[in-house]
Amino acid sequence: MTVTAPRGFAASGIACGIKESGETDLALIATAACKPVPAAAVFTTNKAAAAPVRVSKAHLEATGGMSTAVVLNSGNANAATGMPGREHAWRTAQMVGHALGADPHQVLVCSTGLIGIPLPFPKIESGIASLVEGLGGAEEDGHRAARAIMTTDTRPKEIVVEGAGFTVGGMAKGAAMLEPSMATMLAVLTTDAECSPEELSAALVDAVESSFNQMVVDGSTSTNDTVIVLAGGASGTRATRADLAEPLRHACDRLAYQMAADAEGGTKVARITVTGAASIEDARRGARQVASSLLVKCSLHGEDPYWGRIVSELGSAGIAFDIDRVAVSYGGVVVCAGGVAHSHDGQAVAAHLAGHDLEIVADLGIGSATGSMYATDISHAYIDENVRTS
């Protein structure tokens, strides 16, 4: 259930001292042979992109989408750290590359944690040798790497998906600032499929759009968001973009769900689906509007089927909308039809809202397009977590 499940990959995770707690905070995913393989990534759209994002983008461009390893640290985002931060990101890649016998440009770098605080680079520098020595292809090696990238996460996020003759493995972190495009998140995926960098990139972009980009917790987009995939080819199965599409999408979707389920201050995960829209863009925009609404989130936390808030958000979403056609249901029970209250089984709705995984569907009754978003409720615990630097 992790990044080492596909053949040809190794992982490692150690504590180098970035986190004062002494918890693991430095991870490495590499090809077992320490040779470059096709790689692709999707990065944050935030214009305040962190140093590792800028360095990793440059490395993928320099190599034409070929990478040997990904090194990740938690506890410090290395964001808003100026030229020293970029130098530290480059030096990290350089040191890992040297230890692996690889070109530093073939090493991608990720960081997550506090923004605006200088990266304690000597701690990373002192941990590189142990990190590389600890590389292994066992499941526990992958688990160590997944735990090492956690920040406010309460548990690691990992997944394995079987394709047609190949395997996709993945790990991710993320518990807050989860807002399209992507989230406050890092994700590394591996596959033993054989493909070109171009096919891999196209499949990853599609997978991210229908997973990480369809999730919202608190409406914030991070400086460090990164999703990376490496394709080693050890399975011997040649995979096209179409072959890769569904396994990658499923892996990303399951990781996105795990992030939403572990959201700061969250107690529930809701899939908000808008159907009957005039276009896919309208459906997604409507679902995002509802999923982002603090009023809706409060209703979810209070287990109150206040469908009026959903209708109100849809009406202000800037999409094709007719109040006389809209219907809303909770867990398959229709509570609003034709824009007005609909007689329903209140106990059935209450039972659904008392659960952890919620399904809310709004049918606009205009077209045939559908779009969905993962959303969470919001509780007092979210404020408790974020009134301080975290």
Long-range contacts (C-beta under 8 A, 24 or more apart in sequence): 1-139, 1-158, 1-159, 1-160, 1-169, 2-139, 2-142, 2-143, 2-145, 2-146, 2-158, 2-160, 2-169, 2-170, 2-171, 3-29, 3-142, 3-145, 3-146, 3-158, 3-169, 3-170, 3-171, 3-188, 3-189, 3-190, 4-136, 4-137, 4-138, 4-139, 4-141, 4-142, 4-169, 4-190, 5-139, 5-142, 5-160, 5-167, 5-169, 5-190, 6-166, 6-167, 6-168, 6-169, 6-190, 6-191, 6-192, 6-232, 6-234, 6-235, 7-167, 7-192, 7-232, 7-234, 7-235, 8-32, 8-33, 8-37, 8-192, 8-232, 8-233, 8-234, 9-137, 9-169, 9-190, 9-192, 9-230, 9-232, 10-135, 10-136, 10-137, 10-141, 11-135, 11-136, 11-137, 11-141, 11-142, 11-144, 11-145, 12-131, 12-132, 12-133, 12-134, 12-135, 12-136, 12-141, 12-144, 12-145, 13-134, 13-141, 13-143, 13-144, 13-145, 13-146, 13-147, 13-148, 13-149, 14-127, 14-130, 14-131, 14-134, 14-144, 14-148, 15-127, 15-148, 16-73, 16-123, 16-124, 16-126, 16-127, 16-130, 16-131, 17-120, 17-123, 17-126, 17-127, 18-73, 18-74, 18-75, 18-76, 18-113, 18-120, 18-123, 18-124, 19-74, 19-75, 23-147, 23-150, 24-144, 24-147, 24-148, 25-73, 25-74, 25-75, 25-148, 26-71, 26-72, 26-73, 26-74, 26-124, 26-127, 26-131, 26-148, 27-71, 27-72, 27-73, 27-74, 27-131, 27-144, 27-145, 27-146, 27-148, 27-149, 28-69, 28-70, 28-71, 28-72, 28-96, 28-131, 28-132, 28-135, 28-145, 29-69, 29-70, 29-72, 29-145, 29-188, 29-190, 29-230, 30-68, 30-69, 30-70, 30-100, 30-135, 31-68, 31-69, 31-230, 31-232, 32-137, 32-232, 34-68, 34-69, 34-100, 34-101, 34-102, 35-68, 35-102, 36-63, 36-66, 36-67, 36-68, 36-102, 36-103, 36-106, 37-66, 37-67, 37-68, 37-230, 37-231, 37-232, 37-233, 38-65, 38-66, 38-195, 38-196, 38-197, 38-200, 38-230, 38-231, 38-233, 39-63, 39-65, 39-66, 39-67, 39-108, 39-197, 39-200, 39-228, 39-229, 39-230, 39-231, 40-65, 40-197, 40-200, 40-201, 40-203, 40-204, 40-228, 40-229, 41-108, 41-204, 41-226, 41-227, 41-228, 41-229, 42-182, 42-204, 42-205, 42-208, 42-226, 42-227, 43-225, 43-226, 44-181, 44-182, 44-221, 44-222, 44-223, 44-224, 44-225, 44-226, 45-181, 45-182, 45-221, 46-221, 46-222, 46-223, 46-225, 48-79, 48-80, 48-223, 49-79, 49-223, 49-224, 50-77, 50-78, 50-79, 50-80, 50-81, 50-85, 50-111, 50-115, 50-223, 50-224, 51-78, 51-79, 51-81, 51-85, 51-86, 51-88, 51-89, 51-111, 51-119, 52-78, 52-89, 52-92, 52-109, 52-110, 52-111, 52-224, 52-226, 53-223, 53-224, 53-225, 53-226, 54-86, 54-89, 55-86, 55-89, 55-90, 55-93, 55-109, 56-108, 56-109, 56-110, 56-226, 56-228, 59-93, 59-104, 59-105, 59-106, 59-107, 59-108, 59-109, 60-108, 62-105, 63-103, 63-105, 63-106, 64-197, 65-197, 65-198, 65-200, 65-201, 66-106, 66-197, 67-106, 67-107, 67-108, 67-228, 67-230, 68-97, 68-100, 68-102, 68-103, 68-106, 68-107, 69-96, 69-97, 69-100, 69-102, 69-106, 69-107, 69-108, 70-107, 70-108, 70-109, 70-110, 70-188, 70-228, 70-230, 71-96, 71-107, 71-108, 71-109, 71-110, 71-131, 72-109, 72-110, 72-111, 72-112, 72-145, 72-148, 72-149, 72-186, 72-188, 73-110, 73-111, 73-112, 73-113, 73-119, 73-124, 74-111, 74-112, 74-113, 74-148, 74-149, 74-150, 74-151, 74-173, 75-112, 75-113, 75-114, 75-151, 76-111, 76-113, 76-114, 76-117, 76-119, 76-120, 77-111, 77-112, 77-113, 77-114, 77-115, 77-117, 77-222, 77-223, 77-224, 78-111, 78-119, 79-111, 79-115, 79-116, 79-223, 79-224, 80-115, 80-116, 80-223, 81-116, 81-117, 81-118, 81-119, 84-118, 85-118, 85-119, 88-119, 88-121, 88-124, 91-121, 91-125, 92-121, 92-124, 92-128, 95-125, 95-128, 96-128, 96-131, 96-132, 99-128, 99-129, 99-132, 100-132, 108-228, 110-149, 110-186, 110-188, 110-224, 110-226, 110-228, 111-224, 112-149, 112-151, 112-173, 112-184, 112-186, 112-224, 113-151, 114-389, 114-390, 115-223, 142-169, 142-171, 145-171, 146-171, 146-173, 149-173, 149-186, 151-175, 152-176, 152-264, 152-385, 152-390, 153-262, 154-262, 155-262, 157-255, 157-258, 157-259, 157-262, 159-251, 159-254, 159-255, 159-258, 160-251, 161-247, 161-248, 161-250, 161-251, 161-254, 162-247, 163-191, 163-193, 163-237, 163-239, 163-243, 163-244, 163-246, 163-247, 164-237, 164-239, 164-243, 165-193, 165-235, 165-236, 165-237, 165-239, 166-191, 166-192, 166-193, 166-194, 166-235, 166-237, 166-239, 166-247, 167-191, 167-192, 167-235, 168-193, 168-247, 168-248, 168-251, 169-251, 170-251, 170-252, 170-255, 171-255, 172-255, 172-258, 172-259, 173-259, 174-259, 174-262, 175-259, 175-262, 175-263, 175-264, 176-217, 176-218, 176-220, 176-263, 176-264, 176-382, 176-385, 176-386, 176-390, 177-217, 177-218, 177-220, 177-221, 177-222, 178-215, 178-216, 178-217, 178-218, 178-220, 178-259, 178-260, 178-263, 179-215, 179-216, 179-217, 179-218, 179-219, 179-220, 179-221, 179-292, 180-212, 180-213, 180-214, 180-215, 180-216, 180-221, 180-288, 181-213, 181-221, 181-225, 182-208, 182-212, 182-213, 182-221, 182-222, 182-225, 182-227, 183-212, 183-215, 183-217, 183-221, 183-222, 183-225, 183-256, 183-259, 184-220, 184-221, 184-222, 184-224, 184-225, 185-212, 185-222, 185-225, 185-226, 185-227, 185-259, 186-224, 186-225, 186-226, 186-227, 187-212, 187-226, 187-227, 187-228, 187-252, 187-255, 188-227, 188-228, 188-229, 188-230, 189-227, 189-228, 189-229, 189-230, 189-248, 189-251, 189-252, 190-229, 190-230, 190-231, 190-232, 191-229, 191-230, 191-231, 191-232, 191-239, 191-244, 191-247, 191-248, 192-231, 192-232, 192-233, 192-234, 192-235, 192-237, 193-231, 193-233, 193-235, 193-237, 193-238, 193-239, 193-243, 193-244, 194-231, 194-233, 194-235, 194-236, 194-237, 194-238, 194-239, 195-231, 195-233, 195-238, 195-239, 195-240, 195-241, 195-244, 199-239, 199-240, 199-241, 199-244, 200-229, 200-231, 200-244, 202-241, 203-241, 203-244, 203-245, 203-248, 204-229, 204-248, 206-241, 206-245, 206-248, 206-249, 207-245, 207-248, 207-249, 207-251, 207-252, 208-252, 210-249, 210-252, 210-253, 211-249, 211-252, 211-253, 211-255, 211-256, 212-252, 212-255, 212-256, 214-256, 214-284, 214-287, 214-288, 214-371, 214-372, 214-373, 214-374, 215-256, 215-259, 215-260, 215-373, 215-374, 215-375, 216-288, 216-291, 216-292, 216-373, 216-374, 216-375, 217-260, 217-263, 217-264, 217-266, 217-375, 217-376, 218-264, 218-378, 218-382, 219-292, 227-252, 256-374, 257-374, 260-374, 260-375, 260-376, 261-356, 263-376, 264-381, 264-382, 264-385, 264-386, 265-378, 265-379, 265-380, 265-381, 265-382, 265-383, 265-384, 265-385, 266-376, 266-377, 266-378, 266-379, 266-382, 267-301, 267-356, 267-376, 267-377, 267-379, 268-300, 268-301, 268-355, 268-356, 268-357, 268-358, 268-376, 268-377, 269-356, 269-357, 269-358, 269-374, 269-375, 269-376, 270-300, 270-357, 270-358, 270-359, 270-360, 270-374, 270-375, 270-376, 270-377, 271-357, 271-358, 271-359, 271-360, 271-372, 271-373, 271-374, 271-375, 272-360, 272-362, 272-372, 272-373, 272-374, 272-375, 273-359, 273-360, 273-361, 273-362, 273-370, 273-371, 273-372, 274-314, 274-361, 274-362, 274-363, 274-364, 274-370, 274-371, 274-372, 275-361, 275-362, 275-363, 275-364, 275-369, 275-370, 276-325, 276-363, 276-364, 276-365, 276-366, 276-367, 276-368, 276-369, 276-370, 277-319, 277-320, 277-364, 277-366, 277-367, 277-369, 277-370, 277-371, 278-319, 278-320, 278-364, 278-366, 278-367, 278-369, 279-320, 279-367, 279-369, 280-369, 280-370, 280-371, 282-317, 282-319, 282-320, 282-364, 282-367, 282-369, 282-371, 283-364, 283-369, 283-370, 283-371, 284-371, 284-373, 285-317, 285-318, 285-319, 285-371, 286-313, 286-314, 286-317, 286-319, 286-321, 286-362, 286-364, 286-371, 287-362, 287-371, 287-372, 287-373, 288-317, 288-373, 289-313, 289-314, 289-316, 289-317, 290-314, 290-360, 290-362, 290-373, 290-375, 291-373, 291-374, 291-375, 292-375, 294-378, 296-375, 297-375, 297-376, 297-377, 297-378, 298-377, 298-378, 300-353, 300-358, 300-375, 300-376, 300-377, 300-378, 301-377, 301-378, 301-379, 303-350, 303-353, 303-354, 304-353, 305-330, 305-335, 305-349, 305-350, 305-353, 307-335, 307-336, 307-341, 310-336, 310-360, 310-362, 311-336, 311-339, 311-362, 314-362, 314-364, 319-364, 320-364, 320-366, 320-367, 321-364, 321-366, 322-364, 322-365, 322-366, 325-364, 325-365, 325-366, 326-362, 326-363, 326-364, 326-365, 327-362, 327-363, 327-365, 328-360, 328-361, 328-362, 328-363, 329-360, 329-361, 329-363, 330-358, 330-359, 330-360, 331-358, 331-359, 332-359, 332-361
